[in-house]
Amino acid sequence: MAKYLKASKECEIICKQCVAKNEEEQISKSLQQTKVSDAGAGDDNHTTDAAELHECSSCKKNLAAPLFNKNQLRNKGPGKQRCIQCVASAVSAENAALEKKKDDEMDKLRAETRAAGKGGGKSLAAACREAAGEGERVTGLKPIVLGRGGRGKWRRGGGRTTPGAGRGRGVGK
C-alpha cells in the first residue's frame, strides 16, 4: 500500500483486489458473529418470536434477524430481503461474471493487436487500445482521451464573422 497526503492527512491507496478481499473478510466475520450469537441464544432456551423471523427471497428460508444485514431489513420490504449468505454468493457470482467478461475483452484486444501486424498506424492504435485495457484492468479507471479536436479554433480566428477581424491593425483599411 502506498501512502500519499491529501488535505493535510496521510491516506493509503488500496488496490481493487485488496478492497474485495477486505469486503469478503468483513462478510465472513459478520457471518461468524451471527453464528456465535445464534449458538448463545440456543443455550438459553429462548423461544424466537414470529416477528423476528424473516423470509429470504433467494433461499426461501425463514431466518432470524441477525442473519440479515441491517440495510436488507430496513430498506427492503418483505419478500425482497436476502440473508447475508445469499448476498455474499450473489456478489461473488457477479464478480466472477465481471472477471470473465474482462478476460474475454482482453483476449479480443490481444488478438486484434496480433492481427494488426507490425508497422503502420493500425498496429500502433491496436497496441494503444490493448495497453489502455490492461491499465483499466489493473487500476479500475477507464482511459481518458486527451487532446481531441486538434489545436482548437482560437488559432484560426475563433469563428469571427467579419472577414479580416483580428488580423492586425492595418488590414482592411
GUMIFI-849411 format. One record per residue (C-alpha): x, y, z; residue number from 1. Coordinates in pm, 1 decimal. Layout:
<atoms>
+----------+----------+----------+-----+
!     east !    north !       up !  nr !
+----------+----------+----------+-----+
!        X !        Y !        Z ! NUM !
...
+----------+----------+----------+-----+
</atoms>
This chain:
<atoms>
+----------+----------+----------+-----+
!     east !    north !       up !  nr !
+----------+----------+----------+-----+
!      0.0 !      0.0 !      0.0 !   1 !
!    131.0 !    337.3 !    -98.3 !   2 !
!     74.8 !    644.3 !    111.9 !   3 !
!      4.0 !    999.3 !     -0.4 !   4 !
!   -100.6 !   1326.7 !    155.1 !   5 !
!   -447.8 !   1463.0 !     91.7 !   6 !
!   -576.7 !   1776.8 !    260.4 !   7 !
!   -305.4 !   1754.0 !    523.9 !   8 !
!   -399.2 !   1392.4 !    604.1 !   9 !
!   -195.9 !   1084.8 !    532.4 !  10 !
!   -408.3 !    840.4 !    332.3 !  11 !
!   -345.8 !    494.6 !    193.3 !  12 !
!   -401.1 !    386.0 !   -164.8 !  13 !
!   -557.7 !     39.7 !   -178.4 !  14 !
!   -588.5 !   -170.7 !   -494.3 !  15 !
!   -915.4 !   -327.2 !   -611.3 !  16 !
!   -811.6 !   -679.6 !   -512.4 !  17 !
!   -732.0 !   -567.7 !   -157.0 !  18 !
!  -1067.4 !   -388.1 !   -130.3 !  19 !
!  -1251.1 !   -701.8 !   -248.3 !  20 !
!  -1054.9 !   -916.2 !     -4.0 !  21 !
!  -1138.3 !   -679.2 !    283.9 !  22 !
!  -1508.2 !   -692.3 !    192.7 !  23 !
!  -1504.1 !  -1073.6 !    188.7 !  24 !
!  -1329.5 !  -1082.0 !    527.4 !  25 !
!  -1586.2 !   -841.2 !    670.1 !  26 !
!  -1874.6 !  -1054.9 !    541.5 !  27 !
!  -1724.1 !  -1376.7 !    677.7 !  28 !
!  -1657.8 !  -1206.5 !   1012.6 !  29 !
!  -2021.1 !  -1093.2 !   1035.7 !  30 !
!  -2136.5 !  -1446.0 !    948.1 !  31 !
!  -1920.2 !  -1589.2 !   1226.7 !  32 !
!  -2056.7 !  -1336.4 !   1474.6 !  33 !
!  -2415.3 !  -1423.2 !   1386.7 !  34 !
!  -2341.5 !  -1795.5 !   1422.1 !  35 !
!  -2190.1 !  -1733.8 !   1766.4 !  36 !
!  -2487.9 !  -1521.4 !   1872.5 !  37 !
!  -2730.6 !  -1788.4 !   1745.3 !  38 !
!  -2546.5 !  -2059.2 !   1939.3 !  39 !
!  -2560.2 !  -1844.5 !   2253.2 !  40 !
!  -2932.7 !  -1783.6 !   2211.1 !  41 !
!  -2999.2 !  -2156.1 !   2173.0 !  42 !
!  -2822.1 !  -2236.5 !   2500.9 !  43 !
!  -3052.6 !  -2007.5 !   2697.7 !  44 !
!  -3362.9 !  -2189.6 !   2565.2 !  45 !
!  -3520.5 !  -1866.7 !   2441.0 !  46 !
!  -3809.8 !  -1904.8 !   2203.7 !  47 !
!  -3790.0 !  -1693.3 !   1892.6 !  48 !
!  -4089.3 !  -1476.7 !   1816.9 !  49 !
!  -4251.2 !  -1489.0 !   1475.8 !  50 !
!  -4175.4 !  -1117.1 !   1440.3 !  51 !
!  -3801.5 !  -1187.6 !   1449.6 !  52 !
!  -3814.4 !  -1437.0 !   1161.6 !  53 !
!  -3775.8 !  -1305.2 !    807.6 !  54 !
!  -3801.5 !  -1494.8 !    482.3 !  55 !
!  -3503.3 !  -1477.8 !    249.0 !  56 !
!  -3616.2 !  -1408.8 !   -107.6 !  57 !
!  -3331.5 !  -1618.5 !   -254.3 !  58 !
!  -3320.6 !  -1934.8 !    -43.6 !  59 !
!  -3684.5 !  -1908.9 !     79.8 !  60 !
!  -3585.5 !  -1992.4 !    439.8 !  61 !
!  -3732.2 !  -1826.0 !    747.2 !  62 !
!  -3428.1 !  -1695.5 !    933.1 !  63 !
!  -3362.3 !  -1487.3 !   1241.3 !  64 !
!  -3296.1 !  -1114.4 !   1208.5 !  65 !
!  -2920.4 !  -1134.8 !   1289.8 !  66 !
!  -2869.2 !  -1338.1 !    970.2 !  67 !
!  -2970.1 !  -1034.2 !    763.2 !  68 !
!  -2785.9 !   -707.2 !    705.5 !  69 !
!  -2944.4 !   -403.8 !    866.5 !  70 !
!  -2992.3 !   -247.2 !    523.8 !  71 !
!  -3173.4 !   -555.6 !    396.3 !  72 !
!  -3415.3 !   -546.0 !    689.8 !  73 !
!  -3462.2 !   -170.7 !    697.2 !  74 !
!  -3474.8 !    -78.4 !    327.8 !  75 !
!  -3618.3 !   -389.3 !    160.3 !  76 !
!  -3973.2 !   -495.2 !    216.9 !  77 !
!  -4090.6 !   -846.7 !    295.8 !  78 !
!  -4028.8 !  -1077.1 !      2.7 !  79 !
!  -3727.4 !   -875.0 !   -114.7 !  80 !
!  -3492.4 !   -932.1 !    180.3 !  81 !
!  -3189.7 !  -1157.6 !    131.4 !  82 !
!  -2978.6 !  -1317.0 !    404.1 !  83 !
!  -2606.7 !  -1246.6 !    438.5 !  84 !
!  -2506.0 !  -1576.0 !    275.7 !  85 !
!  -2726.7 !  -1520.5 !    -29.4 !  86 !
!  -2596.9 !  -1164.9 !    -70.0 !  87 !
!  -2237.1 !  -1289.2 !    -45.8 !  88 !
!  -2295.3 !  -1563.0 !   -303.2 !  89 !
!  -2466.6 !  -1316.0 !   -539.2 !  90 !
!  -2175.6 !  -1071.5 !   -505.7 !  91 !
!  -1917.2 !  -1343.3 !   -572.7 !  92 !
!  -2114.0 !  -1468.1 !   -876.6 !  93 !
!  -2137.7 !  -1112.1 !  -1010.1 !  94 !
!  -1763.3 !  -1059.5 !   -958.8 !  95 !
!  -1684.2 !  -1387.9 !  -1136.3 !  96 !
!  -1901.1 !  -1290.2 !  -1434.2 !  97 !
!  -1735.9 !   -947.9 !  -1449.0 !  98 !
!  -1387.4 !  -1103.9 !  -1439.2 !  99 !
!  -1480.4 !  -1342.3 !  -1721.2 ! 100 !
!  -1610.2 !  -1051.9 !  -1929.8 ! 101 !
!  -1288.1 !   -856.2 !  -1872.4 ! 102 !
!  -1078.2 !  -1162.3 !  -1964.5 ! 103 !
!  -1273.6 !  -1201.6 !  -2287.9 ! 104 !
!  -1225.7 !   -832.7 !  -2371.5 ! 105 !
!   -850.3 !   -854.1 !  -2308.8 ! 106 !
!   -824.5 !  -1167.9 !  -2526.8 ! 107 !
!  -1008.8 !   -982.1 !  -2802.9 ! 108 !
!   -773.0 !   -682.4 !  -2773.4 ! 109 !
!   -464.9 !   -907.3 !  -2781.8 ! 110 !
!   -594.9 !  -1089.0 !  -3090.3 ! 111 !
!   -665.2 !   -752.7 !  -3254.7 ! 112 !
!   -307.6 !   -641.6 !  -3183.5 ! 113 !
!   -164.8 !   -964.2 !  -3330.8 ! 114 !
!   -388.0 !   -932.5 !  -3637.8 ! 115 !
!   -274.9 !   -573.4 !  -3699.2 ! 116 !
!     81.2 !   -696.2 !  -3750.8 ! 117 !
!    388.5 !   -477.4 !  -3729.9 ! 118 !
!    428.9 !   -130.8 !  -3868.9 ! 119 !
!    169.1 !    118.9 !  -3975.4 ! 120 !
!    -87.8 !    316.0 !  -3780.9 ! 121 !
!   -323.2 !     21.3 !  -3727.6 ! 122 !
!    -73.1 !   -171.7 !  -3516.2 ! 123 !
!      1.5 !    133.4 !  -3300.9 ! 124 !
!   -368.7 !    202.1 !  -3246.8 ! 125 !
!   -432.4 !   -162.7 !  -3157.5 ! 126 !
!   -137.6 !   -165.3 !  -2916.6 ! 127 !
!   -267.3 !    154.3 !  -2753.4 ! 128 !
!   -613.1 !      2.2 !  -2707.2 ! 129 !
!   -455.3 !   -309.3 !  -2554.1 ! 130 !
!   -241.2 !   -100.2 !  -2317.0 ! 131 !
!   -545.9 !    106.3 !  -2216.7 ! 132 !
!   -739.9 !   -213.9 !  -2147.4 ! 133 !
!   -459.2 !   -352.6 !  -1931.6 ! 134 !
!   -435.8 !    -24.4 !  -1742.5 ! 135 !
!   -810.4 !    -23.1 !  -1681.9 ! 136 !
!   -791.4 !   -381.4 !  -1558.3 ! 137 !
!   -518.3 !   -300.1 !  -1305.7 ! 138 !
!   -640.3 !     37.0 !  -1180.7 ! 139 !
!  -1014.0 !     15.7 !  -1240.8 ! 140 !
!  -1005.7 !    357.5 !  -1411.4 ! 141 !
!  -1123.5 !    399.9 !  -1767.7 ! 142 !
!   -883.9 !    576.3 !  -2005.5 ! 143 !
!   -943.4 !    941.4 !  -2085.4 ! 144 !
!   -888.7 !   1066.2 !  -2439.7 ! 145 !
!   -692.7 !   1390.3 !  -2426.6 ! 146 !
!   -645.2 !   1648.9 !  -2699.5 ! 147 !
!   -936.2 !   1551.3 !  -2918.2 ! 148 !
!  -1002.6 !   1803.5 !  -3192.1 ! 149 !
!   -650.5 !   1926.8 !  -3260.3 ! 150 !
!   -533.2 !   2274.1 !  -3176.3 ! 151 !
!   -863.0 !   2447.9 !  -3127.7 ! 152 !
!  -1039.6 !   2723.0 !  -3315.9 ! 153 !
!   -869.7 !   3011.3 !  -3141.4 ! 154 !
!   -571.5 !   2974.0 !  -3374.8 ! 155 !
!   -790.0 !   3012.5 !  -3685.1 ! 156 !
!   -981.8 !   3319.3 !  -3581.2 ! 157 !
!  -1224.1 !   3162.7 !  -3335.7 ! 158 !
!  -1524.1 !   3173.1 !  -3566.8 ! 159 !
!  -1535.6 !   3551.8 !  -3610.9 ! 160 !
!  -1794.8 !   3654.3 !  -3863.0 ! 161 !
!  -1627.0 !   3964.3 !  -4004.2 ! 162 !
!  -1354.2 !   3879.5 !  -4253.6 ! 163 !
!  -1020.1 !   4020.7 !  -4156.8 ! 164 !
!  -1111.0 !   4075.2 !  -3792.4 ! 165 !
!   -824.3 !   4011.1 !  -3558.5 ! 166 !
!   -552.8 !   4016.7 !  -3824.2 ! 167 !
!   -368.0 !   4323.2 !  -3719.0 ! 168 !
!   -417.3 !   4698.6 !  -3717.5 ! 169 !
!   -373.6 !   4799.4 !  -4076.9 ! 170 !
!   -553.5 !   4519.8 !  -4254.1 ! 171 !
!   -884.0 !   4610.3 !  -4415.0 ! 172 !
!   -831.2 !   4992.5 !  -4421.1 ! 173 !
+----------+----------+----------+-----+
</atoms>
